[in-house]
Amino acid sequence: GQNSMTDYLVALGIALGGILVITAFRGFLSRRLHSWMEQKGGHGRIDRALVARMINSVFWLLMIMPPAWALSSLTFSKGLTGLIRFIFLLLYTFGAARFCSRLLGFLLDAFLRRDEQGAGAKALMPIVSTVVWAIAITFVLDNLGFQISSIVAGLGIMGVAVGLAGQAILADFFSYLVILMDRPFAIGDNVTFGSTTGTIERIGIKTTRVRAASGELIIVPNADMTKQTLSNFKPVRNRTKVFSFGILYETPLE
């Protein structure tokens, strides 16, 4: 063959040695990170499951490198070399997409947890993941020789059609994103808008549910919540109330 037994042994040593080093470093980093989070008391501010998944995706991506380096030191036929490159392209793309998806999810969760809106991050994570994986699939198809421009154009036309058909739904959805990012109110806030006063019970993708002072549950489209002036009483520490009263002219002076 084109490679001697020594070449194969060296390549095997590179692959195994690299994997062992990365595995040892992963265990060390996991222990240090766990200890640091225990000291900082990050239960409420950081989602530990998201951190663990993000670290796993990083090391999964690093684990691909030693076998890739090992195989690159060997000589194969043109067809086999192309197949190996394609396999590692898929692995690298999969690993990078998974890492980016989890990193964006972690950053989004950390951003929204500042105002205790971690539930909003869970609702947005599937959307973020879909966008990242769509970009990854487009990248792979482009490397396979497909005409990506025609596919993107077709998806664009489909998106316009869907947007025209569901304008109200999309308006409520984008208003939901505005509420999560701008945070004019949160669950538990006492608000007044229009002639309604109540407490925010739930912020959904399409509607916001407000428990009125009289007890009924008012369901308001998110687009309406962002279009009108809204008074939020949660930041108010002192409230001023003006009482008006009158005295009859016939009241005695005493």
C-alpha positions in Angstrom: 0.0 0.0 0.0 0.9 3.7 0.0 1.4 3.7 3.7 3.7 1.6 5.8 2.8 -0.1 9.1 4.8 2.6 10.9 2.7 5.3 9.2 -0.5 3.6 10.5 0.9 3.3 14.0 2.0 7.0 14.1 -1.5 8.0 12.9 -3.1 5.8 15.5 -0.9 7.3 18.2 -1.8 10.8 17.1 -5.5 10.0 17.2 -5.5 8.2 20.6 -3.0 10.6 22.2 -5.1 13.7 21.2 -8.3 12.1 22.4 -6.8 11.2 25.8 -5.4 14.7 26.2 -8.7 16.3 25.4 -10.6 13.9 27.6 -8.3 14.7 30.6 -8.6 18.4 30.0 -12.4 18.1 29.8 -12.5 16.4 33.2 -10.3 19.1 34.7 -12.3 21.9 33.3 -15.6 20.4 34.3 -14.4 20.1 37.9 -13.1 23.6 38.1 -16.2 25.1 36.5 -18.5 23.1 38.9 -16.4 24.4 41.8 -16.6 28.0 40.6 -20.4 27.8 40.1 -20.8 26.4 43.6 -18.8 29.3 45.1 -20.7 31.9 43.1 -24.0 30.4 43.9 -25.2 30.6 40.3 -28.4 28.6 40.7 -30.7 31.4 39.6 -28.5 33.3 37.3 -27.0 30.4 35.2 -28.7 27.4 33.8 -26.2 24.6 34.7 -27.8 22.2 32.1 -27.1 24.7 29.4 -23.5 25.2 30.5 -23.0 21.4 30.5 -24.4 20.9 27.1 -22.4 23.8 25.7 -19.1 22.3 27.1 -20.0 18.9 25.7 -20.5 20.4 22.3 -17.1 22.1 22.4 -15.3 19.0 23.4 -17.2 16.9 20.9 -15.9 19.3 18.2 -12.4 19.0 19.6 -12.6 15.2 19.6 -12.8 15.3 15.8 -9.5 17.0 15.4 -7.0 14.2 16.4 -8.5 11.6 14.0 -8.6 14.3 11.2 -4.9 15.1 11.8 -4.0 11.4 11.9 -5.7 10.7 8.7 -4.2 13.7 7.0 -0.8 12.3 7.7 -1.6 9.2 5.6 -1.8 8.9 1.8 -5.0 7.4 0.2 -6.5 7.2 -3.3 -8.2 10.3 -4.7 -11.7 8.8 -4.2 -11.1 7.7 -0.6 -9.5 11.0 0.2 -12.6 12.9 -1.1 -14.8 10.6 1.0 -12.8 11.2 4.1 -12.9 14.9 3.6 -16.7 14.8 3.1 -17.2 12.8 6.3 -15.2 15.2 8.3 -17.0 18.1 6.7 -20.3 16.7 7.9 -18.8 16.1 11.4 -17.3 19.6 11.7 -20.5 21.2 10.4 -22.7 19.2 12.8 -20.4 20.0 15.7 -20.1 23.7 14.9 -23.9 24.0 14.4 -24.6 22.3 17.7 -22.1 24.5 19.5 -23.4 27.7 18.0 -27.0 26.7 18.8 -26.2 25.9 22.4 -24.0 29.0 22.8 -26.7 31.3 21.5 -29.2 29.5 23.7 -27.0 30.0 26.8 -26.4 33.7 26.0 -30.1 34.3 25.4 -31.0 32.5 28.7 -28.4 34.5 30.6 -29.7 37.8 29.1 -33.3 37.1 30.0 -32.5 35.7 33.4 -31.3 39.1 34.5 -35.0 40.0 34.9 -36.1 36.5 35.8 -37.5 35.7 32.4 -35.8 32.4 31.8 -39.0 30.9 30.5 -38.9 33.2 27.5 -35.5 31.8 26.6 -36.9 28.3 26.4 -39.6 29.5 24.0 -37.0 31.2 21.7 -34.4 28.4 21.7 -36.2 26.2 19.1 -36.3 29.2 16.8 -32.6 29.9 17.3 -31.7 26.3 16.8 -33.8 26.1 13.6 -32.0 29.1 12.1 -28.5 27.8 13.0 -29.3 24.3 11.6 -30.7 25.8 8.4 -27.5 27.7 7.8 -25.5 24.5 8.5 -27.5 22.5 6.0 -27.2 25.2 3.4 -23.4 25.2 3.9 -23.3 21.4 3.4 -25.5 21.5 0.3 -23.3 24.3 -1.2 -20.2 22.1 -0.7 -22.0 19.2 -2.4 -22.5 21.4 -5.5 -26.2 22.2 -5.2 -27.6 25.5 -6.5 -28.1 27.2 -3.2 -29.3 30.5 -4.8 -32.4 28.8 -6.3 -33.2 27.1 -3.1 -32.9 30.3 -1.1 -35.0 32.2 -3.7 -37.7 29.5 -3.4 -37.7 29.7 0.4 -37.9 33.5 0.1 -41.0 33.3 -2.1 -42.5 30.8 0.3 -41.7 33.1 3.3 -43.4 36.1 1.6 -46.5 34.0 1.0 -46.6 32.7 4.6 -46.0 36.3 5.8 -48.9 37.7 3.8 -51.2 34.8 4.9 -50.4 35.2 8.6 -49.7 38.9 9.1 -51.6 39.1 12.4 -49.9 36.0 13.8 -46.4 37.3 12.8 -47.2 40.7 14.2 -48.0 39.1 17.6 -44.9 37.0 17.4 -42.6 39.9 16.7 -44.3 41.8 19.5 -43.6 38.9 21.7 -39.9 39.2 20.8 -40.0 42.9 21.6 -41.6 42.2 25.0 -38.9 39.7 25.9 -36.0 41.9 24.8 -37.2 45.3 25.9 -39.0 44.0 29.0 -41.7 46.7 29.5 -43.3 44.3 31.9 -42.8 40.8 33.4 -44.9 38.1 34.9 -46.3 39.3 38.3 -46.2 43.0 37.4 -49.3 45.2 38.0 -50.1 47.2 34.9 -52.7 49.5 33.5 -53.4 49.9 29.8 -56.5 51.5 28.3 -59.3 51.0 30.8 -57.8 47.7 32.2 -55.8 47.2 35.3 -54.5 43.8 36.3 -51.5 41.5 37.0 -49.5 39.8 34.2 -50.0 36.1 34.5 -48.5 34.7 31.3 -46.6 36.1 28.3 -47.3 33.7 25.3 -46.0 33.7 21.8 -49.3 35.3 20.5 -51.1 36.6 23.5 -50.5 38.0 27.0 -52.9 37.0 29.8 -53.8 39.6 32.4 -55.7 38.9 35.6 -58.0 41.9 36.1 -58.6 43.4 39.5 -62.2 42.2 39.3 -61.0 38.6 38.9 -61.6 37.8 35.2 -58.7 36.8 32.9 -58.2 39.2 30.0 -56.4 37.8 26.9 -54.7 40.5 24.9 -52.8 40.1 21.6 -49.1 40.9 22.0 -49.3 43.5 19.1 -51.9 45.4 21.1 -49.7 45.4 24.2 -46.8 47.0 22.4 -48.9 49.6 20.4 -50.5 51.4 23.4 -49.2 53.3 26.4 -48.9 51.0 29.4 -48.3 51.9 33.1 -46.2 49.5 35.1 -46.6 49.9 38.9 -43.9 47.4 39.9 -41.0 49.9 39.9 -43.1 52.4 41.9 -42.1 52.5 45.6 -44.4 55.4 46.7 -47.8 56.1 45.2 -49.7 59.3 45.5 -53.5 59.2 45.7 -55.6 62.4 45.6 -58.9 62.3 47.5 -61.5 65.0 46.8 -64.3 65.9 49.3 -66.7 68.8 49.8 -68.6 70.5 52.5 -72.2 71.8 52.3 -72.6 75.5 52.5 -75.1 74.9 55.3 -72.5 73.2 57.5 -72.0 75.1 60.8 -68.7 76.7 61.4 -68.1 74.6 64.5 
